[in-house]
Amino acid sequence: MELFDVNVPYPKGSSLFYCPENFNLLTGDTGEYDPMVEEVVDKCLSYKPINL
């Protein structure tokens, strides 16, 4: 996971393997969340940080 996070621009991208983006663990259910590896990698690689 650390190696993945270091190599993608998405902050803590490995967390997307377990929880969807903007997910609230206190109120949500991850039971139906089952992303394919390609989906997570594509999301992480397409991330563009916001320049302030």
Secondary structure by P-SEA (a helix, b strand, c coil): caaaaaccccccccccccccccccccccccccccccaaaaaaaaaabbbbcc
